Amino acid sequence: MQLSTNISNSYELLEFLKNQNLLENHPEFWWPSASSFEILIGAILTQNTKWINVEKSLENLKKLDIVSLEKLRDVDTQTLVLAITPSGFKNQKSVRLKLLAKNIIDEFGSFETFCITVSKEWLLEQKGIGLETADAILCYACHQEFMVVDKYTQRLVKHFGFEFESYEDLQAWCEYGINENFDKISELYGFEISLNKLYCRFHGKIIEFMKSNKL
């Protein structure tokens, strides 16, 4: 697909994507189960696999009632391995999930306190959590003001002539254009929207657009 639209910043990219009506039938924060404990698990499970596989693993965990930090920490490893098999890398991911649950309980006491007080630096110290996974947890589970950028984001902005050497540079470009033009956001949406929700929906629009258009 050839895009004739010219954009000079991320706000203009958001404006272009918003005109496509990409999220009409999606949840408020785009990501399924946003705000919930599932986000934490899903952000780990989705590494190196498709979301449809993660959904199967999450359904298995629900059937086993593994829906809290304590239950995730205490579940038998082999039981967890079998439950998350659809997501791939089952042995590695099961160890990392159990350790993460333990560390969150030890450091924060509860999932709710974790969401309010966790920092990106703390998350990046955890085994198996990189920049994209950390931001997904912060943005969708904790509702902190971090925008997730990924390979879809990279490919789309490259199509418009922007290339970045690092994840951080791409994220900074996406966030800067939004913040610099935030006074226009209410007019664009027709209502007040929080920066976190905007980041969630911006990222979601990028994903849905890229899934529908082969660039």
N, C-alpha and C positions, 0 to 999 in steps of 0.2 A: 504493500500500500504506500502510495506517495502522499505525504502531507504537505500541502501548499502553504499552510499557516506559518507565519514567522513569529517566533517568540524571543524575548530578550531577557526574561527572568522567570522565576518559578511561579509568580503570581499569574502571569500571562498563560503559563502552562495549566495552572489550576482552572483558569477561566475557560480555556479551550476544552478541557476535560469535562467541566461542569455542563457545558452546552451539549454534551453527548448523552446526558441522562443515564449514566452508567449504573447508578446505585438505587434506582427506583424500588427494586424488590429486595433490597438488602437491609440488614439490621442497622440501627442508628450509628454504631461505631464501626460498621462494615464487617470486622472480623467476627465470625460465629463465636458466641459465648463470651464476647468481650466483657470485661470486669470480673470474670470468674476465675476460680482455681484452674479450670480447664485450659486457660490461656497459658499458664505457666508450663503445664505438661505439654500442650500442643506446640509451643515454641521450641521445645527440645525435640519432640518427635518429628517435626516437619523438616528437620535438617536432612538433606540429601534424599528426599522422597516427595511424592505428590500428596496434596492435602487429603485426597480421597482415601489414601492409605492411613493417614492420621485419624480420620473419622472412624475408621474401623477399629483402630486401637483404643480410641476414647470410648467407643461404645462397649468394648470388652471390659474396660476399667469400670465403667458405670455398672455393668452387670455384676461385677465382683465387689461393688460398693467401695472402690478405691477412689474416694472423692475428697480426701483431705490430706494435709501434710502428714498427720500422724499415721494414717492408714498407708500412705505411700512409703513412709519411712519404715514401717513395721512389717509390710507385706513380705512374704517369702520371695526371695529373688527369682526362683524358677517360675513361680506363679506370675510374677510381673513380666518376665521374659516371654512367656507364652501369650500373655495378654497384648503385648505391644509388638508381636512378631510382624503384623502387616506393615509396620513403619520401617522395617529394615534396621540393620545394626542393633539388633535386639539386646544382645549381651552388653554392649557398650552403653547404650542408652539407658538400660535398666539400672546399671551401676551409678550412672550420673544422676538419674532422677532420684534415686534413694539417698544419695549423698547430698544433693541439693535440698531435699526435704529436711534432712537432719540438720544441715547447716542453717537453714531458715529458722527452724524451731529453736536451735541453740542461740542464734543471734537475735532474733526478733520476737520469738514466743508465739506468734500467730501470723496467719496469712494477711489479716487485715493490717496489723502493725507493719509487716513487711512492705505492703503496698504503699503505705504512707511515708515510710522512712528510708527505704532501700535506696542506695545510690548506684549509679552506673559503674563506678569503680569497684564496688563490692561484687556486683554481678560478674564483672569481667575477671575477677579472681576465682570464680567457680569453674570447676572442670567442665569443659565442653561448651562453655558460653562465650561466644564471640560478639562482635559489635552488633551485627544484625539481630541475633537472638536476644541480646540484652535490651536493645531498643524496642523489640517487639513486646517483651515483658513489661518494660517501663511504659510504653505507649498504650497498649491495649489492656493489660491487667491492672497496672497501677495508675493509669491516667495521668502520667507525668508528661511534660512538654518536650518529647523527643519524637522526631519523625523517622520512621523506618525507611531505609532505602535499600534496594536490592538489585538483582540483575535486570529485572524488568525496568526499573527506574533508570538504570545505567543505559540500557538499550534505547529507551524512549528519548532521553535527553540527548544522546549521541545523534539520534536521527535529526534533531533540531540543531545540531552543530556544536554541542557542548560535551567536552570530554574531561574527565577528572582522574587524577592519579591514585586517589585513595577513597575509601568509604567515607572518611571524615570530610573530605573536600566536597564530595557529592551531597552529603547531608547538609553541610553548611550552605551550599548554594540553594538547596530546596528550602531550608528554613529562613534564610536571609530574605529572599524575595517575598515570602509570605509576611514576615514581620515588618518589612519596610512598607508594605502595602496593606497592613491590617485594617487601616481606616476604611478601605474599600470593601472589606469582606462582608460587613452587614448589608451593604447595598447589593452585593453580588448574590447573597443568599436570601435576603429579604427578612432576616431575623438575626439576633445576636447568637454567635456560635463561639464556643470556647476554643482556644488555640489547640488544646489536646484533641478535641473532637475534629477540628479542621485537619490536623495532621493525620488522624485515623482515616478520614474520608478521602483526603488527598492521596494517600498511599493506596487506599482501596480503589479509587478511580484509575490510578495507574495500572494496577493489576488487572482490573476488569477490561480496560481498554486494550492492554497488551494480549490478553487471552483471546480477544475478538479480532485483533488485527495482526497480521503477519508482517513485521517490519524487517 
